[in-house]
Amino acid sequence: MSGNKSEKKVKHKSCYQCEGKGYIEIRDCAGEIQRTETCSFCEGKGYRISRTG
């Protein structure tokens, strides 16, 4: 027995909502970009953290 607690591995995956950009583009019906907003899913990081183990 080593006495170590099981280590959790942290993986960074690209955010599916903003596709890793950290922001989303709000477009009008013609497809023109009206504004950009910080992605609320990843909080502007561009990736989401998933813990395994």
FISE-841020 format. One record per atom (N, C-alpha, C): x, y negated, z; residue in three letters. Coordinates in steps of 0.05 Angstrom, whole numbers, padded with zeros to 5 digits, always signed. Layout:
% residues N
XYZALA
...
END
This chain:
% residues 53
+00017+00024+00000MET
+00000+00000+00000MET
+00017-00025+00000MET
+00011-00042-00018SER
+00027-00067-00020SER
+00016-00089-00003SER
-00010-00088+00004GLY
-00022-00108+00020GLY
-00031-00132+00005GLY
-00027-00133-00021ASN
-00036-00156-00037ASN
-00065-00153-00044ASN
-00079-00176-00043LYS
-00107-00176-00052LYS
-00107-00174-00082LYS
-00129-00164-00092SER
-00131-00162-00121SER
-00130-00189-00134SER
-00114-00193-00153GLU
-00111-00219-00166GLU
-00132-00221-00188GLU
-00144-00244-00190LYS
-00164-00249-00211LYS
-00149-00262-00234LYS
-00154-00252-00257LYS
-00142-00263-00281LYS
-00160-00285-00292LYS
-00149-00307-00300VAL
-00164-00329-00311VAL
-00159-00331-00341VAL
-00180-00331-00356LYS
-00178-00333-00385LYS
-00191-00359-00394LYS
-00178-00372-00413HIS
-00190-00396-00424HIS
-00201-00389-00451HIS
-00227-00393-00454LYS
-00240-00388-00480LYS
-00251-00415-00490LYS
-00249-00419-00516SER
-00260-00443-00528SER
-00289-00446-00521SER
-00297-00470-00515CYS
-00325-00475-00509CYS
-00342-00470-00534CYS
-00363-00455-00531TYR
-00380-00449-00554TYR
-00397-00472-00563TYR
-00403-00491-00545GLN
-00420-00513-00552GLN
-00405-00534-00569GLN
-00381-00541-00560CYS
-00366-00562-00575CYS
-00344-00551-00592CYS
-00341-00524-00593GLU
-00322-00510-00609GLU
-00293-00519-00602GLU
-00288-00525-00577GLY
-00261-00531-00568GLY
-00253-00560-00571GLY
-00271-00577-00580LYS
-00264-00605-00584LYS
-00266-00622-00559LYS
-00284-00614-00541GLY
-00288-00629-00516GLY
-00310-00650-00518GLY
-00321-00653-00542TYR
-00343-00672-00546TYR
-00361-00661-00568TYR
-00386-00671-00568ILE
-00405-00663-00588ILE
-00413-00688-00604ILE
-00419-00683-00629GLU
-00427-00705-00647GLU
-00458-00704-00650GLU
-00471-00727-00644ILE
-00499-00729-00647ILE
-00504-00741-00674ILE
-00519-00726-00690ARG
-00524-00734-00718ARG
-00554-00741-00722ARG
-00559-00758-00742ASP
-00586-00764-00750ASP
-00596-00744-00771ASP
-00620-00747-00780CYS
-00631-00727-00799CYS
-00617-00727-00826CYS
-00602-00748-00832ALA
-00587-00748-00857ALA
-00559-00736-00854ALA
-00552-00729-00830GLY
-00526-00716-00825GLY
-00504-00735-00817GLY
-00510-00761-00815GLU
-00490-00781-00807GLU
-00486-00780-00777GLU
-00461-00783-00768ILE
-00455-00784-00740ILE
-00465-00810-00728ILE
-00481-00808-00708GLN
-00492-00832-00694GLN
-00475-00839-00670GLN
-00467-00818-00655ARG
-00450-00823-00631ARG
-00437-00796-00623ARG
-00418-00798-00606THR
-00405-00774-00594THR
-00409-00775-00564THR
-00412-00751-00552GLU
-00415-00749-00523GLU
-00397-00728-00513GLU
-00388-00731-00488THR
-00372-00711-00475THR
-00389-00686-00471THR
-00377-00663-00478CYS
-00392-00638-00476CYS
-00399-00632-00447CYS
-00424-00627-00441SER
-00433-00622-00414SER
-00427-00593-00405SER
-00422-00575-00424PHE
-00417-00548-00417PHE
-00388-00544-00406PHE
-00369-00557-00419CYS
-00341-00554-00410CYS
-00330-00580-00397CYS
-00347-00600-00395GLU
-00340-00626-00382GLU
-00316-00639-00397GLU
-00315-00636-00423GLY
-00295-00649-00439GLY
-00268-00635-00441GLY
-00265-00612-00429LYS
-00240-00597-00429LYS
-00235-00583-00456LYS
-00256-00574-00469GLY
-00253-00560-00494GLY
-00252-00529-00490GLY
-00251-00521-00465TYR
-00251-00492-00459TYR
-00267-00487-00434TYR
-00276-00463-00431ARG
-00289-00455-00407ARG
-00273-00433-00393ARG
-00273-00433-00368ILE
-00258-00414-00352ILE
-00275-00390-00345ILE
-00265-00366-00351SER
-00279-00342-00342SER
-00259-00326-00325SER
-00269-00318-00303ARG
-00252-00303-00284ARG
-00259-00273-00286ARG
-00239-00257-00287THR
-00243-00228-00288THR
-00228-00215-00265THR
-00236-00191-00258GLY
-00221-00177-00238GLY
-00236-00174-00214GLY
END
